[in-house]
Amino acid sequence: MKRALGAAGELAIRSLIERAPLASSLADAYKVAGYRLALVGGSVRDAILGRLGNDLDFTTNATPEISKKILSKWAENVWDTGIAFGTVVGKRGETTVEVTTYRTDIYDIDSRKPEVEYGESLEGDLSRRDFTVNAMALELTQGAPIFVDPHNGLKDLSNRVLRTPSKAEQSFSDDPLRMMRAARFASQLGFTVDDGALRAMKDMATRISIISAERIRDEFVKLLMSDNPRTGISMLVDVGLADIVLPEIPKLKLEIDEHHHHKDVYEHSLTVLEQAIALEDRLNGPNLVIRLAALLHDIGKPKTRSLIPGGGVSFHHHEVVGARLARERMKKLRFDGDTIEEVEKLIALHLRFHGYGQGEWTDSAVRRYVRDAGDLLEHLHVLTRADCTTRNKRKADALAAVYKSLEERIDELMQKEELSKIRPDLDGAQVMRLLNIKPSATVGKALDFLLELRLENGPLGEELATEHLMRWWASQP
């Protein structure tokens, strides 16, 4: 359906001109070369919503090789890593453009990769899109811009509904990742998902298993980093997708009976995630590590749940089990090593604060807390504060006050002792010289001894540390 711009198209054009003025020059480059170019997909949607960024998606009837030639003249940098799938990327100034040849790509019943076939028309290309709100286009090379909306995406955008251009079962069969994308867009845009699409997601959830771990991870990260991840995570759990891609989360829905009470761990985890997000300013904005740690911090509870005679439930060492489970799941989802290590560490440490009662923190305990947290100290502050959830306001205020006092103690000792740089008072070279030994495991043991002294007593100075070292050495067998 081609039509005059109308109010929505005019808004999209204004947004495009204001936020991405280079788009018109790119369209001119394609037009001069004899090819068509249209702004498409999420870029059109965002332009209508007034939230267009500097990353623009286009589609064209030019082959990828021709697009590469055109972009090589227009852009300052060009990348063709996606050329096998019909996509070439260019960057000029602050604007990044992704140009994809018209295509119709579908998944074979057991394939992890789509079979790419180039299409012949813009309308055909739009019909393969995931949702109608992403199946609109602005044709830019046929005179005045033309708004193309063959599937009534504008109406769905106005109604804030996610609906597939074709039958949902067919769309999700063609690319099962679209089911996760529905949850992601629900979180990012605050849209609801059409009932037919939701039913198809429930019926076809197991088909997500053919999608590569990397694509699932990337989609999940986009969902998690949205303004409202609870919506998308809840949807993944409700339709059964989480049972396959992140089974630790639905398992948090532990049975609660009248005799053995405990917090609703699933709802608690989502609340901790939201509270961590509210504290992200302390981490300079949205932070993937803290969001993963907040969501996954209690996934060790199902495996450690134990009923206490007479009522109640315990979860002894769930932080240790949870850290291990988080590592295993993140490895399966192909997260990078640094992110895995940081999330695992935060989960392992998230109960440390509660192990020190109501504020009876010695200087030694504070030093060890800072030493163990290392570069993740501020993350641990955020996670611990977010994890203090209770409906009892007096208890919540008391916990917040105790943790505030801990942070103040840390700041005080930081100023006195540079806690972030805790080291033994003697280095390895000094130890070898004083003990007249060569590099060996014994040097490491001596340094461990000195570090424990430093943690327990604070800075000793070289002279006193030497005395302790020599007494330790004399006591060694």
N, C-alpha and C positions, 0 to 999 in steps of 0.2 A: 504494500500500500504506500504509494508516493503521494505526498500532498504538500501544499504550501506550508511554509514554516509554521505559521500559527504562533500562539503565545509561547508554547514550549520550545519550538524550534528557534524562535527569536531569542529567548533566554539562553539557549545553548550556544547560539552564535555569539551573543554578547559576551558570554563567559569565555568562549574560545578566543575571541579577539582580545579580551582583557588579560586573560591568564596565560594564553598560549599564542601570541601574535605570530610566531614562526610557522604555525600550521598552514596559513594561507600561502606562504612562499613554498612550502613543500607541495601543496596541491598544484601550484603553478608549474613546479618542476615536473610533476607527473603529467600534467595536461600538455605541456610543451612536447614531452616525449610520446604523446599519443595514448596515454593510459588514464584510467579512472582511479580516483582515490576517495575514500570516505572515512570520516571519523566514525568509530563503531564501538559497540559494547559498553563496558563500564564507563568509558570516557564520555559518551553521550549521556548516559544516566547521571553521572556526576555533574556534567555541565548543566543539565536541567535542574538538578538539585542545588546548583550554585556552589559546588565543592570540588570543582575541577582542579587538579594539580598540574605538575609539569611533566608527568608521564602520560603519553597519549598513545592510544591504540588506533591503528588504521587498517583498512583492508583494501585490496587492489586487484585488478585483473592482470597486472604485470606479474611475470614469473619471479621467483625469488632472485634469480641471477640478474634480471633487469632491475629489480628493486635495489640490489646491491650497487649496481652501476649508478643509478640515480642518486642514491643516498651518499655514495662516495664523493659526489660533486657537491651535494647540499650540506652534509653534516661534517663536523670536525672530527668525529670518531665513528667508526662503523664496526659492528660485531655480527658475524654470520654463524655463530654457534648453533642457532636454531634453524639454519637454512634447510636442513633435511625435512623439517616440518613446515616449511614454507614461510619462515619468519626471518626478517633481517632487522637489526636494531641500529639506530643512529642517534647521536647526541650533538646538539648544536646549542652553545650557550648553556642555559639551565634546563633546556627542554630535551627530554628523551622520547624518541618515537619508536614504536614497534609496528612494523608494517608486515602484514601477513597476506599472502595470496588467497583469494577466494578458495575455500576448501570444504570438503565434506569428509570428516574423519570419524571412524567408528571403531569400536573394539570388537575383535573376534571373541567368541564366547569364552575362550580360555586365555586370551592374550593380555599381557601387562602393558603393551604399547599399542597406540592407535595405528590403523592403516590410513595413511594420508592420501587423499585424492583431491586434486585441484578442481574447484567448481567453475561454473561458467557465468554466474550472476551474483550480484550483491544480495538479492532476495534469497537465493539458495544458500549463501553463506550465513545469512541471518537465521535461517531455519534450523541450523545445526547448533545454535547457541544454547547455553544452559538454561536461561530464564528469559521471559519476555522483556523484562526491564533491561536486559543486556542485549536484546535483539533489535535495537533501534540504531539508525545510522543517519549521518549527515553527509550526503553526497556533495563533494566540494569542487568537482571538475566539470560540471554540466551547466555552466552559466551560474545563475543565482543558486545558492545552497538549497538543496532539496531534503526535506525531512522524510525519512523512510521508516515506516512502522507497520510491517505486515502482520504482526501478531498482537496488536493493541497493547504494546508495552507501556505506552503513555498512560493508559487507563489503569493498568496494574500499578504503575509507579505512583499515580495519584491515590490509589487505594492502599498503597504500601503492602502489596501482596506479591509473593514469589510464586510464579506459575511457569511451567515448561512450555515452550512453543509447540512441541509435538506431544503426543501421549507420554505421560510421566514414565511409565514402564519402559517405553522405547528409549527415551532420553537417558534414563539411568542405566539402562543396559548398554547403550552406546559408550557412555563414560560414567562408571559408577562413582567417580570422585565427585560428581555433581551433587550427590546426596550429602556429602560433607560440606560442599560449597553452600548448600541451602542453609545449613546450620550457621556457617560463617557469615553469610549475608544477613541472616536474622539478627546476629549479634552486632554486626557492623552498622547496619542501616535501621535496625528496629522494625523490620518487616515481619509479617506473619507468613507462614508457608501454606499454600493452597491445600485443602483437605485431600484432594486426589494425589498430590505429590507426597504428602505425609503418609498416606496409605501405601503408596509404592515404596517409600523408604523402609517402612516396616516389613513389607513383603520381600524386599530385595536386599536387605541389609548384608546378607552373607556375600553378595557379589562384590563388595568392597575389597574382599580378600585378593582379587586379581590385581589390584593397584599396588604399585611399588611403595615401599616404606618411605622413600624420600618424598614422593608426592603427597602421601598421607601426612607426613610430618609437616611439610610446608603449609598445607591447608589448615592443620591443627594450630600451628603457630599463628597464622593470620587470625584465626578465631580467638585464640587466647589473648592476643595483643589488641583486640577490639575494645571499645568502650564498655561493652556489656557481655563479657564472656559467659556469664551464668546462663543466658538465654540459649546460646549455641550448645554448651555442654549438656544442659538439661535435655535438649532435643536429641543429641547423640545418644544419651542414655535411654530416653523414652522410646526411640524407634529401634534400638538394638544395635546401632552402629558402634557404640562404645564397647559393647561386649567383645567386639573383634579388634578394634584399633587401640583401645585403652581400657582393657577389662578391669583394671584395678579400681577404676572410678565407680562403676555400678556395684562392685563388690562391697563398697563402703555402706551400702544400704543394709546394715545389719539388722537382724530381727530384734525387736524390743518387746519384752514381755512384762507383765505386771510385777514380777518378783525380782527381776534382774535389770535395773534401770541404768541407762547410760545415754550420753548425748547422741542425737541423730548424727552419725559421723559424716554421712554424705552431705547433709545440709550444712553442717559445721564447716566442712572443707570448702564449700562454695562461699560461705560467709567469710572465712579467713582469706580466701582469694580476693573478695571484694574489699575487705578491710586493708589488705596489703596494697591493693591498687590505690586506695585513698591515701596511703602514706608514701607513694612513689616519688613525691617531690623530694624526699630525703635522698633519693637515688638519681636525681636529675631527670625524672620523667619515666615513661613506660619502660619496664625492665623485664625481659624474658625470664631471667634466672629466678627472680623473686616470685613471679607468677607461677612458674613450674613448681617451685618449692612449696608455695602456699597450697596449690591444688593437690600436690602429692604427699604432703607432709605426714598424713595419717594412714597411708595405704598399707602400712604394716599392721594395722589393728585387726583386720579380719583373721590373719594368721596367728595372732597372739591373744585373741579373745579368750578369757577364762572366767567362768561363773564362780562367784564367791559364795560359799555357803551362807545362807541367811539373807542373801540379796546382794545386789551389786555386781559389777563386772570389772575385771582388770585387764590391762593390755601391757604387761611387763615387757620391756625392751622393744616396744613397737617402733621406736625411732631407729634402732639398729636394723631391724628387719625391713622397715620402710625404705631406708637408705639403699639397701641392697636391691630391693624390688624396683626402686626408681631407676637405679643404674641399669638393671636388666631391660626394663621397658624402653628407656631412652636409647640404649644401644640398638635395640630392635628397630626403633624408629630412625636410626642413623643420625642422631644428634652428634654434634662435634664433641671431642673429648673434653675441652675446657668447660663447656656448659654442663656436661654430665658430672664432672668432678665437683663443680660448684654447687649444683643442686643436691648431689649426694651428701656433701659436707653440711649444707644447711639443714637438711632433714635429720642427719645424725646428731646435730647440735641443738635442735629446736626445743628439747626439753631441759637443757642444761639450766636455764634460769629457774625452773620450778624445783630443781634439786637443792636449792639453797634457802628453802624455807621462806620466811617473811622478811628477808633483808639482812640476815646475819652473814654478810659477806666480809670475809677477811681480805686483807690486801693480797694475800697469796691466791685466794680464789678469783679475785678480779684479774690478777695477772694471767692466770691460766685461761680464764674465759677469753681474754683478749688474744692471748697467744694462739689458742685453738681456732678462734674465728679468723685470725689473720686479716687478709685483704677483704674478707666478707663480713667484717664486724658491723658495718652499717646495714647490710642485708639482714644480718641476724637480728639486729635491733628491730627492723621492720617486721620480720617474720614473727618474732616473739610477741611484739605488741599486737599484731594482727591475730595471733592465736589465742589471745586472752578474750574469749567470747563467753559471755554468760548473761542470762536474763536478769540476774541479781545485780542491780546497779551499784549497791554498796560494795559487793565483792569485786565488780569490774573496776570501780574507782580505786579500791585498795590495791588490786594488781597493778594498775597503771601507775599508782604512786610508788609502789615498790620498785617497779622497773625504772621509773624516772630517777629514783635514788641511785640505782645501779649505774645508770648512764652518767650521773653526776660524779659518782665515785671513779668511774673510768676516766672522765675528763680531768679530775683532780690528779689522779696518778699519772695520766698522760703528760700533764705539765711537769710533774716532778721527775718522772723516770723514762719518758719516751717509750711507753709500753709497746708501741707498734714496732719497735726495733729491739725487742728483748733478745739479748745474746749473753752467753757466759762472759764473766769478767776477764777471762783469759782466752786467747785464741789457740788454735792448734799448734802453731809454731812455738808459742810460749810453753805449752804443756810438754812438748817433746824436749825442749831445752831444759826445763826444770826437772823432768823425770829421766832425762838422758836416754830417751827411747826413739826408735825410728817410726815412720808412719805405719800404723797397724790398727787393729780393732781396739786395742787398749786405749789409743788416743780418743777414739769415739766414746768409749765408756767414761773416760775422764771428763770429756766435754759434756756428756749427759749429766754427770754428777754435778758439774759446775752450773749447768743450766737449771737443775732442780734447786740448787742453792739460791740462784738468782730469782727464781719464781717464788720461792718460799720467803726469802728475806729482803728482796729488793737489791739495789746496787750495793756491792760489797767493797769495791775498789780492788786494785791489783794486789796490794799487800795482804789484805785479809783473805782474799781468794786464794792466794798462794799458800797461806798457812793451812787452809781447809784442804787444799789439794794435796799437800804433803802428808797431812794426817790420813787422808783417804788412801794415798799410795802406800803408806806404811801398814795399813790394815789389810791390804790385798794379799791373797795367798800366793 
